[in-house]
Amino acid sequence: MMSHAGHAQSENVPSFATTGHFTVCTDPTLPPMTFVNGQDTRDLAGFDIDLARELGRMWHADPTILTMDFEGMLPGLSSHRCDMVISGIMKQAGREKNYDAAAYLDSSIVVIARSGTPRITSLDDLSGLNVAVQSGTSYATLVEKTNQHLIQSGRAPIGLQQYPAEDQVVQQVLLGRAHALITQDVEVYYRQKQLGGKVTIILKPDNPDFREFGAYISKDPHNKEILTQTVSSLKQQGILENLSRKWNISNAQEQAFTEKAAPSAFSLEVFFSALTSMAFVKGAALTLIVAVLSHLTAIVISIPVALKLNGPRSPLQMLLSAYVAVFRGAPTLLQLLFIWNALPQFFPIFRESWFTPFLATWLSLSINESAYQVEINRAALRAVDQGQLVAADALGMKRSQIYRHVIFPQALRIALPPTINEFISLLKTTSLASVISLQELLAVTQIQVARTFEFTEYYSAALVYYLAMVFFFLFLQKRIERRFSWADRNKATGHGQ
């Protein structure tokens, strides 16, 4: 029987934390809210990480931080993969139709452009110009509303460019592809050493939908009340104010843009540091492991399917044909997101902690790749002269012996080149897994770029790793093709003389 003290304590703890732990989802590319503090991708830091730990302290529960792409966080809350989302997301009425939220930090949006750009008085002044925003954020909706007003006034709309990560958004302005970007003031102030002198604030619009960051949870009035009370208690204790000072989140930091720009020359030191870092080595190893496992699984799936599709027509054959058509037709990224975000809503077992980004990637790429491998195997099996099947049958060989000793060896030689080509393509496709937070090579690169804004050095290091892996398998492909190539007809004729 629960004691009065235990009962009182549970009343002050949200239902998702009564087990002594809870899961917080966040995007690790949003400094100073959440970011990787160094080369180790597991070393997370930032205001939101500290807030999650403070909430855990108040609730006597341990927070588990789950990193993922910005666009996947609220869907992760819907699928119950996340108990909370704390990642520099604005508290807005539109989002609160589907989720509950508690405000924890004041903030406002800013419009940033390259140094020397004149200030503007409203978003309407961006008419006819390109503006970059992070995809999945509400900035795109803000621009679209502004465009409706501009079009009604007979003016040119704002050109909207959306990119998956904040560092990519900033890069478009630095390169001149976009006239300006929209972001939060806290990130701009934090990045003073990286952006000082390169960009300037040209507008700080006062919009009621962009005034507070919110911690989001699933709809539950009781949990919302507890979360709101806990955040209020942290404010009263001065803990949130201390965190603001710790992470330089203050309007006093606006002088950041008076500093000189950092040198933009390619840094060999940073490049070689990235190239030899354990983070990149582990990311490349994970990329290779996922590709190999997924392709081997796809081959195992594809062989019996190819044999069945080459056989007589049947209802099962029609079903398998539909399977191949669907998974060849649907974009790989869509399949990956469906398995990670939508599958748990249909089957609760996939919400459990065992269903990791690695398993989701393996499952998604294996199914997707098997559809392509089926067609390779079907073509290779059909290319084998059917007369050899008849001859082997006439010799009294069993069906299993015919395929093992006659059909498969010849089909292998035909299927091998396109199979290796398909594997090389799959090796590069693994980069899509970065959107569900699998720490493969591209995800590691993006995290480090978001931390440092040293785009060229880290992208170059990632390119070296990808090229090294691809060139190795191209070399292996040529060796294998020579090993299994058919005997030259002229040489065979010469030996027979």
N, C-alpha and C positions, 0 to 999 in steps of 0.2 A: 504494500500500500504506500502511495506517495506521501511524503511528509508535507506539512503545511509550508515549510521553507522551500521544498522542491517544487510544490505546486505554484507558489508565488513566483519562483524563479522562472518556471515555464511560461507563465503568463506574460513575462517581459521578454520572451524569446520568440521570434517568428517560427512557425511550424516547420519550415525547411531547415532550421538550425537546431532543432531539439535533439537531434542524434549526436550533437557534438562537433559537427562539421557541416560546411556548406560550400557550394561552388560559385565562384565569381568569374564571369566571362569578361574579357577585355581585349582591346586591340593593342599590341605591343609596339605600334609605330606612331604613338601620339604623345610625345613629350610636351609638357612635363607631367601629363596625367598618367601615362603608362609607357615605359620604354625599357629596352634592354640596356643594362648598365655595364657595358663592356663587351668582350668577345663571347662570353658564355651566354647563350640564348636562354638559359634557365634563370639567369640573374636579373629579375625584374625589379624595377624601381619606379617611383613616381607618386604623385599625390593620391591617385586612385588606389594604388597598392597599399599605401599607408592607411587610407581610409578603410579598406577592406579588413586590414588587421585590427584597426581600432574597433570596428563593428564586432569582429570576432571576440575581441577582449571583453566588450560589453555583454556579449551573449554567451560567453564561456564556450565558444566554439572555434574550431580551426578552419580558416578559409582556404580552399583549394583554388588556385588561380589557373584558369583555362584560357589560353590565348587563341584568338581566331581573327579572321578578317572582319573589318568593321561591318560589312553588309550581313554577316552571318550571326551577329550577336543577338539581335532581337528574335530572329527565327530560332536561335538556340534556346531562348527563353520559352518560346512557344512549344518547342519539342521537349521541354523539361530537362535539357542537357545542362542548362544554367539555372541556378537558383536566383542569381542576381546578375545584372549587367551594370558595371561601373566603368565607364570608359569615355569620359568627356562628352557625354551625349546631352543635348539640351533638353530640359524639361518642357514639353510642349503638349498642348491640349489634344492635338491630333494623335499623338502617340499614346496618350492616356486613355483613349477610347478602348485600347486593347491591353494596356498594361498599367500597373500602378507605379507611381514614382514619388520620390522624396527629394526636394532640392537640397543641395549641400554646399554649393559654391556659386557666388555671383560671377557672371562673365558677360561679355558682349561680343558681337561680331565686329570684325574690322575688314576693310577692303585694302589690299596691299598691292602696290605696283613698284616698278623699278625706280631707283633714286632719280630725282629730277622731274618726275611726273607731277603735274599740278594737282592740288587737292580738288575734290568735287563736293557738291552739296547734297546729292542724293544718288541713288542707284540709277535713276533715269539718265544721268549724265554719261552712263556707260553704253548708251544706245549706239548700236552698230559696231561695238567692240567685243572682243572675245574675253570671256571670264572663265577661269578654271576653278573647279571645286572637287572635293573628294566625293566619289560615288557612294551612295547609301546615306549621305547626310541630308539634312533638310535645307541646305544652301541651294540645291537645285530647285526645290519647290519655291524658294524665295525669288530666284531669278525668273522662274516661269510666271509667277504672279506679276512681277515687274514687267515682263514682256507683254502680258495681256493688256496692261495699262498703256504701254508704249504703242502697241499695235492699234488700240482704240484711238490714240492720239495722232495716228498717222505717221509714227516715227519707226525707225528700224529697230528690231528687237536685239537684245543682247545675245551674242553667240556663246552658247554654253558648252564647255569642255569638261568632261568628267573623267577622273582617274582614280584607280583603286586605293592609292596611298597618298597621304599628305605631302610626303617629300617629292612625289612625282608632280603634284600640283604646283609646288613652289618652283620646281625646275622649269616648268613651262613658262613662268613669268621671267625667270632668270635668262632663259634662252630667247625670249621675245616672241614665243608662239601665242602667248596670251597677254592681253594688256594688263590684267589684274587678276587677283585671286581673292576668295572670301574664306576667312578662317576665324578662329577665336583669338581674342587678345592675349589670353594666358600663354598660348603656344608661341606667339610672336615675341612676347616679352622674354620668355625662357630662351629663345634662340638668338639672343642679342649678339653673342660672339660669332655665330655662324652667318647671320644675316645683316649684321650691322654695316651700314654704308652701302649695301647692295640694293635694299628695298626701302620703301617708306610707306607710312600709313596715309592713305588719301581720303578715307572716310570711316567714321565710326557711327553707323546708323543706329538709332535707338528703336529697337523692335521688341515688342512684348514677348514674342516667341523665342527670343534669343537673349535672355537675361540671367538664366540659372542653369547650372549643370544638375542633372537628376540621376539618382540611383534607381534603376528599374527592377521591378519584380512582377511575377504573375498576378493577375487580379485576385485580390483577397483583402477585404476591408480590415480584418484583424491584423494581418501581417503588415499592411500599409500603416496602420496606426502605430504599431511597435517600431517600424523603421523610422517613421517621422519623429517619434518621441526620442529614439536613440540618437538620431542626427542632431536634434535640438539640444540634447544633453551634451553632445560633443562640442557644439557651438558655445554653450554656456560655460563649459569648462575651459574654453580657450584653446582646445586641441586643434580645431580646424584652422584657427588663426595662426597657430604655430606652424602648421603644415604649409600654409600659404607663404609664410616667410621663408620656410625651408626651401621651397621650390620657386622662389622669386616670382610669385603670382601677385603682382601689385601694379597699379597704374603708375607708380613711381618709376617703373622700368621703361617708360616710353622713350626716355632719352637713348635707348639702345641703338636707335637708328642714326645717331650722330657719330658713331664710331667708324673707323676706317674699315673698308672691306678687307676681308681676309684674302690672301693670295689665291688665285684661281689656277695656277700652274699644276700640272700633273705631278703628284707626289710619289716618287718611287718608294719612299719609306713606307707610306701607307699601303701602297700596292703590294709590296713584298710581305708586309705584316699580315695583310688579309690572305695572301696566297699561302702562307705557312701557318695560319692560325688553325687551331683545333676545331673551331666552329665551322670553317669551310671544309676541312677534311671530313668531319662528321656529316655535314650536309651533303657532300658529294657521295660519301659511302651510303647514306640513307637513300639518295636518289638511285644509286646503282642497285641496291637491295630491292627496292620497290619495283624497279623495272624488270629485274630478273625474275622475281617471284611472280609478278603479274603475267609476264609472258609465258613462263612455264605453265602456270595455271591455265592460261588461255589455250595453249597447245593441247593440254590434257582434255579440256572441254571440247575443243574443235575437232579432234580426230573422229570420235564416234558420231558427232553431228554431221561431219562431212560425208562419212560412210552412209549414214541414213539418207542424206539428201541426194546422194548419187544412186540410191536404190529405187525400187518401185514406189509409185505414188501411194500415199496413205494419209490419214488424218494427222498422224504425228509429224509426217514430213511437212505438211502445210503449217503446222504450229512452229516447227523449227525454222521454216522459211520466214515466218513472221518475226521470230526472235532475231534472226540475222538482219532483216530489213530495219527493224526498230532501232537496234543498237548501232547499226551503221549510219542510220539517218539522224539520230539525235546527237547534238553536240556533246562532246566528252565532258566539258565543264558543267553542262546542265545535268548530266547523269551523276556526276560527282556531288553536286549540291543537293540533288534529290535524295541520294542515298544518305548523305550526312544530315540534312535538315528536315526532309519530309518523311523518310522512312520511320524515324522514331515516333512520329505522330500516328502512324498506322499500327506499328508494332512496338509497344512500350519496352520490350526487352532491349531494343537498340538505344534506349536512353541510359542504360547502365554504363558504369565507368569502363567496363571491359571493351566497349565498342569505341576504340580510339581512332584518331585521324589516320593512323597507319593502316588499321584494318579496313576502314572505310575506303581509303585510297586503293588498297589491294583488291577489295571486292569490286569497286567501280571499274578500275582499269582492266581487271581480269575479264569481266563480263564484256566490256566494250571491245577489248582487243580480240577476244575469242570470235566475235562476229566477223572481223576482218580475216582472222586466221582460218576460219571455216572456208572462205572463198579461195584462199591460197591452196588449202589442202584439197578442196574439190577439184580445182583446175589441175593440180598435180596428179591426182588419182585418175582423172579422165584422160590425161595425156599418155598414160601407160597403155600400150597396145593390148586390146582385149583378147587378141589371139593368144597371148601368153597365158592368160587366165584359162582359156579353153585347153591349151596344151598341158598346163600343169594339172588341170582336172583330169585329162585323159591319162596322165601318168599315175593317177590314183592318189594324188596329194590331198590332204584334208584342207578344208577352207582356211583354217588358221595357219597351216603351213604355207599355203599359197600366198597369203597376205604377208606373212613374216619373211619368207625367202624370195618371193618373186615381185609382188606389187609394191610393198613398202620401200624396199631398197631403191627401186627405180623412181618412185614418187618423191623420195627424200632428196634425190639429186636435183629434181625439178623445183621442189618447194623451198630448198635451202636459200638461194639468193634472195627471193622476195621476203622470206621469213626473217632473215637478218636485217634487211632494209626496214621491215616493219618494227623490229626491235629497236633499231636506232631512232626511228620516229617516236616510239613509245618512251624511250629514254628522255627525249626532250619534252614529251607530253606530261611527264611527272611534275613539271614545274607548275601545273595547274593546281596541284595539291596544296600550294601555299595559301589558297583561299580558305582552306579549312584548318589552317594552322599546323600542318605537318611541317616539321623543321627540316625540309629538304634544302637543296642548294639555293634555289631562288628565294625561298622564305628567309634563309639566313642572310642572304645578300640584302634584301629589302629592309630587314631589321637593322642591319648595320648602317645602311644608307640613311634611314630615318634618324638614327642616333647621331650621325656625324655630318650629313649632307655632303659627303665626299663621294659623289655619284660615280665619276669616271673611274676612280681607283678600284672601288668595290665591284662595279659591273665588269671591269676588265679582268679582275681576279676570277669572277664567276665564269666569264667567257673562256678563260684558260682551262678551267676544270671541265667545262662541257666539251670543248674541242678535244681535250686529251682523251676523254672517254669515247667520244664518237670516232676519233681517228684510230683508237685501239681496236674498236670493233670493225671498222672498215678494213684494217690490216688483217684482222682475224677472218673476216669474210673472204678476202682474196686467198688466204692460205687454205681455207676449207674448200672453196670452189676448185682450186687446183687439185686438192686431194681427192675430191669426188667427181672430177670432170670425166666426161666420157673419153675413151681412147681415141686418138686422132685416126681418122679413117685411112689416111695414107700410110701411117706407121703400121697400122694393123694389116694393111695389104702387103706392105714390105716384109713383115715377119712371116706372112703366109707363103712367100715365094721360095 
